[in-house]
Amino acid sequence: MKKKRCVCGVDLGGTKTATALIDFHGNIHHKTKKKTDVSDGAKSVMAGIVGMIRDEFEYADNHEMIVNAIGMGSGGCIDKDKGVVSYATSVFPGWIGMPIKDILQKEFDVPVSIDNDGKVTALGEGWIGAAKGVENFVCIAVGTGVTSGIVISGELYRGYGGYAGEIGHASIEMNGVECDCGNYGCLDAYVGASSIIKRVTKALKKGVKTKINDKIKGDLANVTPQTVFESAQEGDEFALSVLAEVSKYLGVGIANLINTLNPELIVLSGGLAQAGELLLKFVRPAVKQRINVQATGQINIKLTKLGEEAGVIGAAALAITNMEQS
């Protein structure tokens, strides 16, 4: 019996790490997800990734599958040719300089492709997601931090040095709050998961009345963006105010992208997309206030079609694309 060809997609985020076996049509055959634990340092994170990939290879062996390549999306700036992390914020302590590609190729002896998680997510959305068939689009991934992938004329745009798309570190407040990168007023510091949690936790300590209290059962450690979004969808006034403010700042970032690139489509991915249509209800008017519709055309903003699988599917798309080009 001929073994089914697949690739292993890896999605490393500040909150969770996921791996999956994905065939050449984008179908997921097996997936594992674990919490990203950076407390023991970067080497421990890398060892955990190797272990998860090893489990995927074992699953493939036991189910008549063969892994032809590994694709990975990681937070931070990645030298895609060398497969080395060239820059990362304090969210990933010790991650700068990590030779991911060399480690994985020596361990598994298959082609390995690495890129920034935002760029990888854009590849997934363009392959089988919300941007399928679209030549010019930007995919914004809002999770622990904010990043994006820019596709121009059907090609992923990386810019000089591969840094293009780091919208999370675009300044939207000249004298704003400090970001994990050390700068001030970054979009990251206003719409990323950590900023949402900080704002909500501070309000809860002051005694604000909200359904979020019921969901966290009195433990502030249980505050997550998901608890906020669920409460907002249930009509909670405080949660709605948080989502509205986050959307306002995100709208500024999106408007800047539209005014600069004039893409056909904006795709919203990552944890913030869990807020669903309610997010779009707030974001669309915030964007409309800041763009010249006569010049750019009507705004087209959609939610991801791939959900939480966007990262691993995009990583698979990266691996398959590089296989076909080699």
Backbone bond lengths (Angstrom), bond angles and torsions (degrees), N, CA, C in turn:
res aa  C-N    CA-C-N  psi(-1)  N-CA   C-N-CA  omega(-1)  CA-C   N-CA-C  phi
1 M - - - 1.465 - - 1.530 110.07 -
2 K 1.341 114.75 128.67 1.460 119.34 -179.22 1.520 110.43 -72.46
3 K 1.326 115.86 133.15 1.457 119.61 -179.32 1.532 110.54 -74.96
4 K 1.339 115.24 144.92 1.457 121.75 179.53 1.522 109.65 -77.61
5 R 1.313 117.32 130.64 1.458 121.77 -179.84 1.524 110.36 -79.08
6 C 1.330 115.35 140.56 1.455 120.32 177.40 1.527 108.95 -155.00
7 V 1.319 115.44 173.61 1.460 121.26 173.07 1.524 107.37 -127.65
8 C 1.312 115.05 162.75 1.466 120.33 176.77 1.522 108.38 -104.68
9 G 1.328 115.76 118.47 1.457 120.94 177.09 1.519 110.23 -96.92
10 V 1.334 116.38 137.52 1.466 121.88 -179.65 1.522 109.00 -125.74
11 D 1.313 116.36 129.05 1.463 121.84 178.99 1.524 108.57 -122.24
12 L 1.340 116.31 107.20 1.464 121.05 179.26 1.520 109.80 -102.19
13 G 1.323 116.09 114.52 1.453 121.43 177.46 1.515 110.81 -120.39
14 G 1.314 116.68 171.78 1.449 120.30 -178.89 1.506 113.78 -69.03
15 T 1.348 116.97 -21.36 1.461 121.39 -178.70 1.515 112.15 -104.21
16 K 1.327 116.64 -43.00 1.469 119.68 -177.09 1.514 110.96 -139.82
17 T 1.339 113.85 158.10 1.458 122.20 174.79 1.520 107.65 -121.48
18 A 1.320 117.43 132.77 1.462 121.13 -179.86 1.520 110.13 -129.78
19 T 1.311 115.30 145.80 1.459 122.04 172.73 1.525 108.09 -130.52
20 A 1.327 115.71 153.97 1.468 118.52 -179.68 1.517 110.80 -157.36
21 L 1.320 115.12 150.76 1.462 122.31 171.45 1.522 107.01 -96.30
22 I 1.337 116.49 121.45 1.458 121.55 -173.16 1.522 109.15 -131.45
23 D 1.332 116.02 131.20 1.466 118.40 -179.16 1.530 110.28 -81.84
24 F 1.329 115.74 -178.66 1.454 120.69 -172.76 1.531 113.11 -78.79
25 H 1.333 116.72 5.48 1.465 122.18 173.73 1.532 111.07 -110.68
26 G 1.325 116.72 2.12 1.453 120.42 178.71 1.509 115.47 90.38
27 N 1.319 117.16 9.29 1.471 120.62 179.27 1.522 110.73 -83.46
28 I 1.326 116.81 133.08 1.465 121.88 178.47 1.527 109.16 -89.07
29 H 1.332 116.82 126.18 1.460 121.37 -179.23 1.521 112.28 -104.80
30 H 1.299 116.56 -20.61 1.474 120.09 177.82 1.519 107.60 -163.20
31 K 1.335 116.29 141.49 1.459 119.34 -178.54 1.526 110.45 -145.38
32 T 1.338 114.91 143.37 1.464 121.56 176.33 1.518 108.83 -130.52
33 K 1.313 116.23 139.49 1.465 120.79 178.99 1.522 109.59 -134.01
34 K 1.332 115.90 134.23 1.461 121.54 178.09 1.523 110.45 -137.69
35 K 1.306 116.34 157.74 1.453 121.02 176.33 1.526 109.42 -68.59
36 T 1.333 116.80 136.98 1.458 120.79 175.72 1.525 108.73 -80.30
37 D 1.312 116.01 114.60 1.469 121.37 -177.47 1.528 108.93 -111.09
38 V 1.329 115.65 108.24 1.469 120.05 -177.94 1.528 112.09 -97.87
39 S 1.329 117.16 5.07 1.468 120.80 -173.76 1.529 112.91 -64.64
40 D 1.341 116.81 -27.00 1.468 120.00 -179.33 1.527 112.85 -99.89
41 G 1.331 115.82 10.38 1.461 119.26 174.71 1.517 114.48 96.46
42 A 1.327 114.95 170.92 1.457 122.56 -174.75 1.524 113.13 -64.78
43 K 1.336 116.57 -37.79 1.469 118.95 -179.72 1.524 111.04 -62.82
44 S 1.327 116.26 -36.19 1.461 120.58 178.13 1.528 110.76 -67.50
45 V 1.340 115.84 -39.69 1.472 120.03 176.99 1.525 109.74 -61.38
46 M 1.335 116.44 -44.65 1.459 120.75 -179.43 1.523 111.18 -64.56
47 A 1.310 116.79 -40.06 1.471 120.73 178.41 1.529 110.35 -63.19
48 G 1.333 116.00 -37.55 1.460 119.60 178.00 1.510 112.02 -65.13
49 I 1.330 116.69 -38.91 1.461 121.10 178.06 1.523 110.69 -64.54
50 V 1.327 116.22 -44.17 1.464 120.63 178.11 1.527 110.31 -58.78
51 G 1.327 116.53 -42.43 1.458 120.49 179.63 1.521 112.20 -63.60
52 M 1.323 116.78 -41.39 1.466 120.35 179.36 1.522 111.16 -66.25
53 I 1.335 117.27 -40.81 1.466 120.19 178.28 1.527 110.23 -65.99
54 R 1.324 116.35 -39.72 1.464 120.26 178.38 1.529 110.60 -58.72
55 D 1.326 116.28 -39.25 1.472 120.46 177.50 1.525 111.04 -64.54
56 E 1.341 116.84 -37.11 1.463 119.80 178.41 1.530 110.87 -66.35
57 F 1.327 117.15 -41.00 1.465 121.30 177.54 1.537 110.35 -62.82
58 E 1.315 116.25 -39.83 1.463 120.08 179.10 1.524 110.53 -65.21
59 Y 1.336 115.90 -41.79 1.465 119.69 177.61 1.529 110.14 -61.48
60 A 1.339 116.19 -43.16 1.466 120.25 179.68 1.527 110.93 -60.05
61 D 1.337 116.87 -44.25 1.465 121.00 179.18 1.521 112.12 -59.37
62 N 1.326 115.46 -36.52 1.473 120.43 -176.98 1.526 113.21 -83.53
63 H 1.340 117.15 -5.27 1.468 119.39 -176.46 1.530 111.72 -130.91
64 E 1.313 116.62 34.65 1.460 123.01 173.83 1.528 111.98 53.76
65 M 1.331 115.29 44.60 1.463 121.24 177.41 1.520 109.21 -125.60
66 I 1.329 116.12 154.34 1.461 120.85 176.57 1.528 108.53 -128.40
67 V 1.319 116.78 131.40 1.464 122.12 -178.77 1.526 108.67 -90.44
68 N 1.320 116.78 113.11 1.462 121.53 -176.38 1.525 114.18 -87.32
69 A 1.332 117.52 -21.67 1.463 120.32 -177.61 1.523 109.70 -166.09
70 I 1.324 115.39 167.40 1.453 122.50 175.55 1.518 108.41 -123.04
71 G 1.323 116.59 133.72 1.458 121.84 174.14 1.514 108.23 -122.69
72 M 1.317 117.16 142.96 1.462 119.70 -176.73 1.522 111.80 -143.18
73 G 1.324 115.28 137.59 1.449 122.32 171.52 1.518 108.45 -111.40
74 S 1.326 116.56 133.31 1.461 121.39 -177.64 1.517 110.21 -133.29
75 G 1.317 115.99 148.29 1.445 120.13 170.81 1.510 109.94 -63.95
76 G 1.337 116.72 156.43 1.458 120.79 -178.85 1.521 111.76 95.11
77 C 1.312 115.73 -179.47 1.464 121.60 177.18 1.521 108.99 -96.16
78 I 1.321 115.43 132.37 1.458 121.00 -173.89 1.521 111.14 -118.31
79 D 1.317 116.64 131.50 1.458 121.82 167.64 1.525 105.34 -79.33
80 K 1.324 116.14 98.53 1.468 120.02 -170.44 1.523 113.00 -65.43
81 D 1.334 117.98 -28.71 1.460 120.40 -179.36 1.524 111.35 -74.27
82 K 1.326 116.09 -44.04 1.462 120.31 179.05 1.520 112.13 -84.22
83 G 1.339 116.22 -20.96 1.458 119.30 -178.27 1.509 112.66 70.56
84 V 1.343 115.35 34.56 1.463 121.64 -177.74 1.528 109.30 -118.84
85 V 1.327 116.33 142.93 1.464 120.90 176.88 1.530 108.08 -76.01
86 S 1.336 116.27 117.92 1.465 120.01 -178.05 1.525 112.20 -93.23
87 Y 1.344 116.19 -22.69 1.464 119.18 177.38 1.522 109.47 -159.14
88 A 1.326 116.12 142.40 1.466 122.03 174.31 1.517 108.25 -152.52
89 T 1.328 116.54 150.21 1.463 120.78 178.11 1.521 109.71 -81.45
90 S 1.316 115.70 -176.28 1.468 121.23 -179.43 1.524 112.93 -67.70
91 V 1.337 116.73 -9.21 1.472 119.55 175.42 1.527 109.72 -61.57
92 F 1.360 116.24 -32.48 1.471 121.90 178.50 1.525 109.33 -119.01
93 P 1.313 118.01 76.83 1.469 120.03 -178.94 1.525 112.30 -61.53
94 G 1.327 115.89 132.00 1.462 120.79 177.86 1.510 114.70 79.24
95 W 1.333 117.68 5.80 1.458 121.09 -175.10 1.528 112.50 -78.93
96 I 1.348 117.37 -25.69 1.460 120.79 -179.84 1.535 110.30 -61.58
97 G 1.334 115.42 129.68 1.462 120.73 -179.55 1.516 114.52 89.54
98 M 1.330 117.90 -3.84 1.471 120.12 -179.29 1.532 110.09 -64.61
99 P 1.343 118.80 120.21 1.468 122.40 -178.46 1.533 111.19 -84.60
100 I 1.299 116.88 69.44 1.465 122.31 -172.57 1.528 112.08 -56.54
101 K 1.326 115.93 -48.33 1.466 119.98 -175.55 1.517 111.76 -60.71
102 D 1.321 118.49 -47.25 1.466 121.63 -179.44 1.516 111.38 -61.42
103 I 1.326 116.25 -42.46 1.472 120.20 -179.30 1.519 110.70 -61.50
104 L 1.320 117.07 -47.16 1.464 120.52 -176.52 1.527 112.50 -71.72
105 Q 1.337 117.14 -37.30 1.459 118.70 179.48 1.525 111.57 -67.44
106 K 1.322 117.85 -38.76 1.462 121.22 177.90 1.526 110.67 -66.93
107 E 1.322 116.22 -35.73 1.465 120.88 -177.09 1.528 112.29 -75.36
108 F 1.335 117.51 -37.79 1.468 120.09 -170.78 1.529 114.84 -118.86
109 D 1.316 118.63 -10.82 1.464 122.79 174.18 1.528 112.90 55.56
110 V 1.343 116.47 43.40 1.463 122.51 172.37 1.534 107.00 -135.43
111 P 1.337 117.90 161.18 1.468 119.73 177.42 1.530 110.90 -59.33
112 V 1.321 116.74 138.68 1.466 122.35 -178.96 1.522 109.65 -125.45
113 S 1.322 116.71 133.04 1.464 122.43 177.34 1.524 108.86 -124.37
114 I 1.333 116.48 133.31 1.460 122.12 -178.53 1.523 109.21 -128.70
115 D 1.324 116.67 140.58 1.464 120.44 172.26 1.526 108.91 -156.17
116 N 1.318 115.19 172.25 1.455 121.34 177.32 1.529 110.86 -60.64
117 D 1.325 117.10 144.29 1.463 120.60 -174.29 1.527 113.28 -63.86
118 G 1.336 117.94 -32.32 1.462 119.52 177.74 1.516 112.08 -66.75
119 K 1.310 116.85 -42.34 1.459 121.42 178.93 1.525 110.32 -65.51
120 V 1.317 115.48 -41.04 1.459 120.97 179.88 1.532 110.56 -64.31
121 T 1.322 117.01 -42.23 1.465 120.78 178.52 1.524 110.65 -61.38
122 A 1.330 116.81 -39.70 1.463 120.37 177.69 1.528 111.14 -61.34
123 L 1.326 116.79 -39.52 1.472 120.02 177.42 1.527 111.05 -60.93
124 G 1.323 116.30 -41.09 1.460 120.34 178.99 1.519 112.29 -64.46
125 E 1.338 116.24 -44.27 1.469 119.80 -179.96 1.522 110.79 -65.90
126 G 1.333 117.11 -34.10 1.456 120.41 178.08 1.515 112.91 -74.42
127 W 1.328 116.27 -26.50 1.473 121.77 -178.40 1.528 110.89 -76.02
128 I 1.322 117.29 -60.41 1.465 120.11 -176.32 1.529 112.55 -136.85
129 G 1.339 117.01 14.90 1.450 120.13 -174.63 1.518 114.70 -107.81
130 A 1.332 115.72 -149.10 1.464 122.07 -173.74 1.523 113.28 -66.03
131 A 1.337 117.67 -20.46 1.464 121.30 -177.75 1.523 112.60 -105.29
132 K 1.316 118.32 14.13 1.456 120.63 -179.65 1.526 109.92 -58.19
133 G 1.342 116.71 126.41 1.453 121.88 178.94 1.521 114.41 85.84
134 V 1.344 117.03 -1.56 1.466 121.17 -179.70 1.525 109.05 -95.33
135 E 1.313 117.64 129.98 1.464 122.43 -175.33 1.529 113.68 -85.83
136 N 1.340 116.76 -29.15 1.457 121.00 -176.56 1.526 109.78 -132.10
137 F 1.330 116.29 108.01 1.463 119.53 -178.54 1.523 110.25 -154.41
138 V 1.319 115.16 163.91 1.460 121.96 174.05 1.520 107.91 -126.62
139 C 1.306 115.76 129.93 1.461 121.38 175.64 1.528 107.67 -105.60
140 I 1.325 117.13 119.82 1.456 122.21 179.50 1.515 108.84 -105.07
141 A 1.322 116.12 119.21 1.461 121.80 179.79 1.529 108.82 -103.43
142 V 1.330 116.37 115.93 1.457 121.50 179.97 1.519 108.85 -112.45
143 G 1.324 115.80 106.16 1.457 121.40 177.96 1.508 108.85 -129.20
144 T 1.327 116.57 -123.28 1.465 119.94 173.26 1.523 109.22 -57.71
145 G 1.331 116.13 -39.91 1.455 122.80 174.26 1.518 109.20 -128.80
146 V 1.326 116.07 -167.76 1.457 121.20 -177.95 1.528 109.41 -125.93
147 T 1.313 116.57 129.42 1.455 121.13 175.30 1.516 108.13 -145.60
148 S 1.312 117.05 175.50 1.462 118.77 179.79 1.517 110.44 -152.52
149 G 1.318 114.50 161.80 1.452 122.32 172.52 1.514 108.24 -120.86
150 I 1.321 117.22 130.59 1.460 122.65 -177.06 1.526 108.85 -109.10
151 V 1.325 116.62 123.92 1.465 121.16 178.15 1.524 108.57 -114.77
152 I 1.316 116.23 121.71 1.459 122.79 -178.91 1.526 108.90 -122.29
153 S 1.321 116.32 124.63 1.475 122.18 -178.44 1.526 111.29 52.03
154 G 1.325 115.48 39.44 1.455 121.42 176.04 1.506 115.52 80.88
155 E 1.348 117.66 0.80 1.457 121.11 -178.05 1.530 110.41 -117.45
156 L 1.324 116.28 139.20 1.455 121.08 176.69 1.521 109.69 -67.32
157 Y 1.325 116.06 127.02 1.463 120.62 -179.40 1.526 109.21 -95.95
158 R 1.327 116.61 121.10 1.461 121.53 -177.87 1.530 112.69 -106.34
159 G 1.305 116.96 -22.75 1.452 119.54 -179.63 1.519 112.13 77.71
160 Y 1.323 116.12 177.81 1.459 121.42 179.92 1.520 108.67 -72.43
161 G 1.329 116.87 117.29 1.459 120.84 -179.07 1.512 114.15 89.03
162 G 1.346 117.45 -6.02 1.462 120.64 175.20 1.514 115.09 84.41
163 Y 1.331 118.80 12.78 1.456 121.65 -173.73 1.524 113.05 -89.91
164 A 1.322 118.79 -9.05 1.460 121.93 -175.41 1.528 111.17 -56.04
165 G 1.318 115.24 141.61 1.462 120.20 176.32 1.509 114.82 102.50
166 E 1.340 118.28 -4.95 1.464 119.93 -178.14 1.531 111.25 -79.08
167 I 1.335 114.57 62.17 1.456 120.55 -178.39 1.524 111.77 -64.71
168 G 1.327 116.86 -23.91 1.460 120.22 179.32 1.513 113.06 -60.88
169 H 1.332 116.39 -22.36 1.461 120.36 -179.55 1.521 112.30 -109.27
170 A 1.329 115.18 19.75 1.458 120.46 169.02 1.529 107.25 -81.37
171 S 1.314 117.59 135.02 1.464 121.52 -177.95 1.526 110.29 -77.96
172 I 1.327 116.34 126.16 1.466 120.55 176.35 1.527 111.15 -115.44
173 E 1.332 117.05 -8.49 1.463 123.21 173.67 1.528 107.42 -135.74
174 M 1.317 117.97 114.72 1.465 120.50 -174.68 1.526 112.69 -57.76
175 N 1.319 116.14 -38.64 1.465 120.79 -179.10 1.525 110.44 -119.16
176 G 1.340 115.03 43.08 1.454 120.33 -174.56 1.515 114.20 -82.32
177 V 1.337 114.34 -169.45 1.458 121.08 -177.29 1.526 110.22 -71.65
178 E 1.320 115.73 159.92 1.460 120.80 -178.09 1.527 110.92 -75.18
179 C 1.319 114.54 139.40 1.470 121.87 178.78 1.525 109.57 -99.89
180 D 1.315 116.98 162.68 1.470 121.32 176.85 1.520 112.25 -59.77
181 C 1.335 117.09 -22.51 1.467 120.40 -178.66 1.532 111.51 -79.01
182 G 1.344 116.93 -10.66 1.459 120.58 -179.17 1.517 113.67 100.36
183 N 1.329 116.78 -11.77 1.458 120.56 177.62 1.535 109.08 -88.06
184 Y 1.316 116.10 -179.89 1.458 120.61 -178.63 1.526 110.53 -125.46
185 G 1.328 115.46 142.43 1.451 120.61 175.55 1.506 115.62 79.97
186 C 1.331 118.47 15.52 1.467 121.66 179.37 1.535 110.94 -68.88
187 L 1.320 115.56 148.70 1.463 121.15 176.33 1.525 110.73 -55.50
188 D 1.335 116.02 -39.17 1.468 123.05 177.57 1.528 112.06 -48.36
189 A 1.331 115.52 -41.98 1.459 121.41 -173.52 1.525 113.22 -74.37
190 Y 1.335 116.66 -5.02 1.460 120.37 -177.63 1.530 113.73 -117.52
191 V 1.327 117.31 -24.48 1.466 118.21 -176.20 1.533 113.98 -124.72
192 G 1.326 118.32 -9.01 1.464 120.69 178.02 1.518 111.37 -68.08
193 A 1.314 116.55 161.37 1.466 121.87 -177.08 1.518 112.53 -56.17
194 S 1.335 116.73 -41.91 1.462 119.48 -177.35 1.521 111.43 -64.38
195 S 1.344 116.83 -36.02 1.464 119.47 179.68 1.528 111.26 -69.25
196 I 1.333 116.49 -37.39 1.462 120.72 177.41 1.522 110.24 -64.24
197 I 1.319 116.16 -45.44 1.463 121.00 -179.49 1.529 110.93 -62.39
198 K 1.327 116.70 -42.56 1.468 120.33 179.73 1.518 111.44 -61.34
199 R 1.324 116.10 -45.14 1.464 120.01 -178.30 1.525 111.11 -63.72
200 V 1.328 116.61 -46.08 1.462 121.01 -177.87 1.523 110.79 -66.71
201 T 1.312 116.99 -44.31 1.468 120.86 179.79 1.521 111.20 -59.22
202 K 1.320 116.08 -43.05 1.464 120.90 179.28 1.521 111.02 -61.30
203 A 1.329 116.61 -42.09 1.462 120.80 -179.76 1.527 111.50 -68.44
204 L 1.328 116.73 -38.77 1.464 120.53 179.41 1.528 110.85 -64.47
205 K 1.314 116.12 -37.77 1.466 119.84 178.17 1.525 111.31 -64.12
206 K 1.335 115.99 -27.41 1.460 120.60 179.36 1.529 112.30 -86.23
207 G 1.341 115.93 -2.17 1.456 120.05 174.69 1.513 116.30 91.48
208 V 1.331 118.25 19.96 1.457 120.01 179.09 1.532 110.11 -60.18
209 K 1.322 116.28 142.69 1.461 121.28 178.95 1.524 109.16 -89.85
210 T 1.301 115.16 121.46 1.463 120.51 -176.95 1.525 110.41 -160.35
211 K 1.320 116.25 153.08 1.467 121.69 177.05 1.524 111.84 -66.55
212 I 1.317 115.78 -16.24 1.461 119.42 179.06 1.519 110.21 -59.14
213 N 1.345 117.09 -35.13 1.473 121.24 178.12 1.525 111.97 -55.78
214 D 1.334 116.14 -41.92 1.472 120.03 -179.93 1.518 111.23 -66.91
215 K 1.315 116.71 -36.27 1.468 120.41 -176.22 1.525 112.32 -73.30
216 I 1.332 116.83 -31.52 1.470 119.50 -177.75 1.512 112.31 -93.52
217 K 1.336 116.04 -4.65 1.473 121.73 176.33 1.533 112.31 53.10
218 G 1.328 115.13 41.05 1.460 120.25 174.78 1.517 116.03 80.14
219 D 1.336 117.31 -0.97 1.469 120.60 -178.17 1.526 108.98 -106.88
220 L 1.332 116.09 109.75 1.469 120.40 -177.67 1.520 112.64 -62.60
221 A 1.317 116.85 -21.55 1.464 120.48 178.19 1.529 111.46 -67.05
222 N 1.331 116.32 -15.70 1.463 120.50 -179.43 1.524 113.09 -89.73
223 V 1.334 117.55 0.27 1.465 120.22 178.06 1.525 109.59 -68.79
224 T 1.302 116.51 124.56 1.463 122.83 176.59 1.525 108.23 -137.76
225 P 1.326 117.66 160.95 1.467 118.84 174.03 1.532 111.68 -55.58
226 Q 1.325 116.94 -34.45 1.457 120.32 -179.22 1.525 111.47 -61.58
227 T 1.347 117.70 -41.81 1.470 119.58 179.16 1.529 110.49 -64.89
228 V 1.324 116.13 -33.62 1.467 120.50 177.67 1.527 110.29 -68.31
229 F 1.341 116.96 -46.71 1.459 120.90 -177.82 1.532 111.15 -64.32
230 E 1.330 116.33 -42.09 1.463 119.72 179.05 1.523 110.88 -61.39
231 S 1.324 116.24 -41.36 1.462 120.19 179.52 1.532 110.78 -67.10
232 A 1.326 116.23 -38.50 1.467 120.21 177.94 1.526 110.53 -63.25
233 Q 1.329 116.73 -42.21 1.458 120.95 179.49 1.522 112.05 -65.64
234 E 1.336 116.41 -21.77 1.468 121.99 176.96 1.520 112.13 -90.04
235 G 1.336 116.36 3.63 1.456 120.58 175.58 1.517 115.92 90.27
236 D 1.327 117.64 11.03 1.456 120.95 -179.68 1.526 110.37 -65.57
237 E 1.338 117.19 125.13 1.462 121.19 -173.89 1.526 113.47 -63.66
238 F 1.328 116.55 -42.88 1.458 119.03 -179.55 1.523 110.83 -65.46
239 A 1.331 117.24 -46.94 1.466 120.83 179.74 1.518 110.81 -60.96
240 L 1.332 116.44 -38.71 1.464 120.23 177.86 1.526 110.92 -64.08
241 S 1.332 116.30 -37.49 1.462 119.26 179.47 1.527 111.13 -66.95
242 V 1.337 116.62 -36.20 1.468 120.53 177.48 1.526 109.63 -65.42
243 L 1.329 116.60 -47.52 1.467 120.30 -179.41 1.521 110.87 -63.38
244 A 1.329 117.05 -37.10 1.463 120.82 179.20 1.522 111.19 -64.12
245 E 1.337 116.81 -41.70 1.466 119.88 -179.58 1.521 110.95 -69.57
246 V 1.330 116.59 -42.50 1.457 120.28 177.19 1.542 109.72 -59.23
247 S 1.312 115.64 -43.03 1.464 120.88 -179.59 1.516 111.59 -64.15
248 K 1.336 116.84 -35.60 1.464 120.82 179.07 1.526 110.30 -61.62
249 Y 1.316 116.55 -46.95 1.462 119.92 179.89 1.524 111.49 -68.44
250 L 1.339 115.98 -41.14 1.459 118.97 177.34 1.526 110.10 -61.83
251 G 1.328 115.90 -37.95 1.457 120.64 178.39 1.521 112.41 -59.87
252 V 1.339 116.69 -37.23 1.462 120.59 176.94 1.527 110.01 -62.58
253 G 1.338 116.05 -45.77 1.463 120.47 179.49 1.515 112.31 -62.29
254 I 1.343 116.31 -43.68 1.463 120.55 -179.67 1.526 110.71 -65.82
255 A 1.333 116.63 -41.69 1.466 120.24 179.40 1.520 110.96 -60.56
256 N 1.325 116.82 -40.32 1.461 120.04 177.76 1.524 111.45 -61.47
257 L 1.339 116.24 -40.34 1.462 120.27 177.97 1.522 111.24 -65.17
258 I 1.329 116.01 -43.78 1.465 120.00 -179.09 1.521 110.51 -64.27
259 N 1.327 116.30 -44.92 1.469 119.60 -179.55 1.526 112.37 -65.23
260 T 1.336 116.07 -27.94 1.470 120.17 -178.72 1.522 112.68 -87.54
261 L 1.344 116.74 -43.71 1.466 120.88 -171.12 1.529 114.29 -107.66
262 N 1.323 116.93 -21.32 1.462 121.23 -177.47 1.534 112.15 50.19
263 P 1.345 117.68 55.08 1.467 119.72 -179.39 1.522 111.71 -75.41
264 E 1.311 115.49 159.86 1.466 120.65 177.32 1.529 110.69 -72.53
265 L 1.338 116.07 -30.03 1.462 120.56 -172.30 1.520 111.27 -149.33
266 I 1.341 115.80 143.34 1.455 123.04 168.60 1.522 107.23 -114.01
267 V 1.330 117.41 127.33 1.463 121.69 176.74 1.530 108.57 -110.23
268 L 1.321 117.12 129.33 1.458 121.95 177.39 1.516 109.56 -101.22
269 S 1.329 115.65 123.78 1.458 121.70 -176.96 1.523 109.19 -129.88
270 G 1.332 116.65 -177.71 1.453 121.18 179.28 1.520 112.45 85.37
271 G 1.325 115.56 -174.32 1.466 121.08 -175.12 1.513 113.83 -59.83
272 L 1.339 118.27 -34.85 1.460 120.61 -178.34 1.527 111.59 -63.19
273 A 1.330 116.65 -28.20 1.466 120.33 179.86 1.524 111.83 -64.55
274 Q 1.343 117.07 -15.50 1.465 120.51 177.25 1.523 112.08 -64.18
275 A 1.322 116.80 -18.66 1.466 119.99 176.61 1.526 111.28 -69.70
276 G 1.331 116.90 -13.25 1.453 122.00 172.34 1.516 115.22 66.09
277 E 1.333 115.02 -148.18 1.460 121.41 -176.05 1.521 112.23 -60.51
278 L 1.340 116.96 -25.73 1.459 120.43 178.00 1.531 110.36 -62.53
279 L 1.325 116.35 -36.46 1.465 120.67 176.57 1.530 110.54 -61.78
280 L 1.323 116.50 -47.10 1.463 120.73 -179.72 1.524 111.32 -62.91
281 K 1.333 117.11 -34.14 1.458 121.86 178.64 1.522 111.34 -58.88
282 F 1.341 116.14 -36.48 1.461 120.76 178.97 1.528 112.46 -86.59
283 V 1.328 117.08 -37.88 1.459 121.01 -173.18 1.522 112.32 -71.78
284 R 1.322 117.47 -44.02 1.468 120.11 -174.11 1.530 113.22 -57.39
285 P 1.343 119.34 -49.36 1.473 117.69 178.05 1.529 113.23 -66.24
286 A 1.338 116.77 -30.81 1.470 120.08 178.25 1.525 110.49 -64.75
287 V 1.328 115.92 -38.18 1.465 120.59 177.56 1.528 110.79 -70.78
288 K 1.325 115.45 -43.70 1.467 120.97 -176.19 1.523 111.71 -58.79
289 Q 1.328 116.57 -32.70 1.465 120.99 -179.69 1.530 112.12 -65.46
290 R 1.337 116.50 -21.69 1.463 119.72 -169.57 1.520 115.01 -117.37
291 I 1.316 116.87 8.18 1.458 118.90 177.18 1.520 110.15 -121.72
292 N 1.310 116.03 158.93 1.450 122.61 175.37 1.521 107.10 -95.16
293 V 1.324 116.21 97.76 1.462 120.53 -175.51 1.522 111.24 -61.02
294 Q 1.333 117.65 -32.91 1.471 120.32 179.60 1.524 110.93 -63.61
295 A 1.342 115.96 -32.10 1.467 119.74 -178.58 1.524 112.17 -88.13
296 T 1.328 116.66 -40.71 1.466 120.52 -172.83 1.521 113.59 -95.16
297 G 1.327 117.03 -18.60 1.455 119.66 -173.40 1.518 110.28 87.29
298 Q 1.312 116.54 172.03 1.456 121.50 -179.57 1.533 110.80 -62.29
299 I 1.315 116.48 141.78 1.464 120.17 -179.96 1.521 110.58 -73.54
300 N 1.308 115.21 141.72 1.464 121.48 179.21 1.528 107.45 -128.32
301 I 1.313 116.42 99.82 1.462 121.88 -178.09 1.531 108.55 -120.79
302 K 1.316 115.80 126.58 1.463 121.08 -179.04 1.527 110.02 -127.84
303 L 1.328 114.75 157.60 1.458 121.06 172.44 1.526 109.40 -85.25
304 T 1.311 115.59 154.16 1.457 121.11 176.06 1.527 111.75 -53.84
305 K 1.322 116.24 144.39 1.464 120.84 171.64 1.524 111.27 -93.10
306 L 1.329 115.86 -12.86 1.462 120.07 -173.67 1.523 112.74 -97.21
307 G 1.324 117.55 -9.49 1.462 120.64 177.64 1.513 112.79 58.04
308 E 1.320 116.86 -139.99 1.460 120.48 -177.50 1.520 112.74 -74.02
309 E 1.337 117.07 -7.33 1.463 120.83 175.90 1.528 113.00 -85.91
310 A 1.335 117.21 -2.83 1.466 120.11 -175.53 1.520 112.17 -56.44
311 G 1.344 117.29 -39.62 1.457 120.90 -177.47 1.516 113.62 -66.28
312 V 1.327 117.34 -47.57 1.467 119.78 -178.03 1.526 111.29 -72.17
313 I 1.343 116.48 -35.83 1.464 119.14 177.64 1.526 109.99 -67.20
314 G 1.323 116.56 -39.91 1.457 119.67 176.84 1.516 111.97 -64.40
315 A 1.339 116.69 -38.67 1.464 120.76 177.28 1.524 110.49 -62.81
316 A 1.331 115.88 -38.21 1.464 120.14 176.68 1.526 110.37 -65.51
317 A 1.332 116.52 -41.23 1.471 120.82 178.26 1.520 110.87 -60.88
318 L 1.326 116.76 -39.75 1.467 121.33 177.37 1.523 110.52 -61.85
319 A 1.325 116.99 -46.33 1.460 121.39 -179.03 1.524 111.77 -63.56
320 I 1.332 116.27 -43.97 1.465 121.05 -178.00 1.524 110.34 -67.82
321 T 1.332 116.87 -42.84 1.470 120.88 179.08 1.525 110.95 -59.63
322 N 1.319 116.36 -44.05 1.466 119.49 -179.39 1.521 111.81 -69.20
323 M 1.334 117.47 -32.33 1.457 120.46 175.63 1.525 110.28 -64.12
324 E 1.318 115.93 -43.03 1.465 120.39 -176.99 1.532 112.01 -69.70
325 Q 1.339 115.82 -27.70 1.467 119.86 -178.15 1.529 113.08 -88.30
326 S 1.320 116.38 -13.92 1.475 120.00 -177.23 1.529 111.54 -83.54
